[in-house]
Every structure is written in C-alpha cells, then in structure tokens.
C-alpha cells in the first residue's frame, strides 16, 4: 500500500528511512526523537523550577542517578546504569556537580565513589516535588494503567538493547 491509498499517514522524520519493509521502525524512531527532546526540555525546566538553572539534561540524570537509593556510585556504575558509553561526558558532569557542591567524593584505593551532598539531595527532593505537581498530576489523566506504563518501559528497554546490538554490528562493517 502506498501513502495515497493508506488511510494512516506515516509520521516520520526522514522519509528516505521510511521506505520499504520495516518502515514502522521509522515511526518509532521519530517518536523517540520527539520524546527525547521533550524529556530533555522537561528535565531542565523542572530543575530550574526546583531551584537550579545551570544543569544540562545529562548532569541532571547523573545527579539523580548518584542520589538513587542513597548508595555511593563509581563513574563506571553511573555510566552502566545510564547506558552512556562516553565516560568523559559523565566525568565532566561529575566534576561540575562537585564544583557546585551537589556531590561529594571519596577515594577508596584506586576507585572514586560519589554521593549526593545534603544540598544535592535537597535539590533532588525539590525536583521530585515539582515533578509531582507538574507532571504526575497530568499523567494520571491519560488512559493508561500503571501496568501498561510498566510494559511500555520494558519495551523501551528491550528496544534499547536492539539498538545496542545494531551499533555493535555497524561497528564491524
């Protein structure tokens, strides 16, 4: 079926990637592009409302991940959990967060462990409050159960694994 006879339009960002078999993947990719950009914009604006206008999306993610469960984290732990390959990006974020006194570090042997400072933990809590008021309240109005949201999250994690595998395959070409 071509676009003229197909009652549903293909919503994609790159028409040349949406031709032929598997075109639906282009719709998913476009959805991920706009979701990524909306989420990045949301994180910075939420953090701004929480009291800090100087953090990038990656720095916000690193701060929250370091605060996660109140456990000390190493650079490699943070990179692994956020699925970030470029350790320099995370290391830069850690240094900036340390300079802003949102994180503390402790060297144990050859490893450096990071944890949120009281100020960093308070900022994470303020972010949580803004998130609850501005995002979760509206999210409850969607026609989606908690189980459906969990399934969507699982599908996104599975899809990320497919992209990781494809990136390894592309590297070998």
Buried (B, 14 or more C-beta within 10 A) or exposed (E): EEEEEEEEEBEBEEEEBBEEEEEEBBBEBBEBEEEEEEEBEBBBEBBBBBEBEEBBBBBBBBBBBBBBEEEBBEBEBBBEEBEBEEEEBBBBBBEBBBEBEBBBEEEEEEEBBBBBBEBBBBBBEBBBEBBEEBEEEEEEEEEEEEEEEEEEEEEEEEBEEEEEEEEEEEEEE
